């Protein structure tokens, strides 16, 4: 990392290819018969997607832009699943032009629109299992009050509409939420799916989604998921995202001063525009210093954005820095770059990948010309 600091301007994202491969191997060993669809919203860099293609991983997209990105990376339409709650006529018409992926349908309206504009499509119906999922409110997509999915009592109606509309229904899909660590949540979701398959099946595919917490051992969950798919005679699909890439990335930032109000602050050149998760989800990311210092203190890490909420970490024990020292914010390989923004006209940062031999540039730091290119 010191070599990268010497060559590249901060802030930047740095990824490790071997860590990514290792996390994928853990998932594949735990679920040897499952089809893995990487949830590309976690980190959509083309350089990462192309590696996953080489490793026989498919993609889960949630927007038209991500479908374009998947195709640009070399994936075929049969290797991409497009989920998401809103698919407008314009989106569906463009899919007809560039290639229709497998479609995850989220509602009756979604189903009727696809039936009308893209008859013959291969689809999954997303179920909202209406369960009390244990995670942050913004991440609990399997709760009944979530905007996602079809309630269990409505599956029969939507399934009938799909079949009348000449859609090829491959199966049902459930995604309970993100950052899930309790096996009980998964088992409750699996029970809902088993009941629905008994009522409305058989189906070719059982998609159990993703949302695996970083501390979850896939091997602890695999036996119940695999056994369920076998009982139902269905092919198992999974959609890991953050689990694969979070540990493979760090956000590197320099410290450009300290200040003391009623709290101690380090003033960084990274902020909410480069890492939104702490502000959006109250997410806590481990932090390590890339410098040596004698006096340990408790610090809040403050970004440069003119917002009181622009705090990347609170109450972190770190050595007292000098100006220009650097630190690394860990578990930033997921939803760091992909959620970055140009708020306050900050250019998006550089992204680099250590491939075992050298640093590869995955995305250059955004230039001022690129930042203003679309304005008239």
Secondary structure, DSSP 8 states (H G I E B T S, - for coil): -HHHHHHS-SSEEEEEHHHHHHHHHHHHHHTTT-EEEEEGGG---HHHHHHHHHTT-EEEE-SHHHHHHHHHHT--GGGEEE--S---HHHHHHHHHH---EEEE-SHHHHHHHHHHSTT-EEEEEEE------S-GGG-TTSTTSSSSEEGGGHHHHHHHHHHTT-EEEEEEE---SSB--HHHHHHHHHHHHHHHHHH---SEEE----B-TT--HHHHHHHHHHHHHHHT-EEEE---HHHHGGGEEEEEEEEEEEESSSEEEEES--TTT--HHHHH-----EEESS--S-EEEEEEE-SSSSTT-EEEEEEEEE---TT-EEEESS-SSSSGGG---GGG----EEEEE-SSSEEEEE----HHHHHTT--
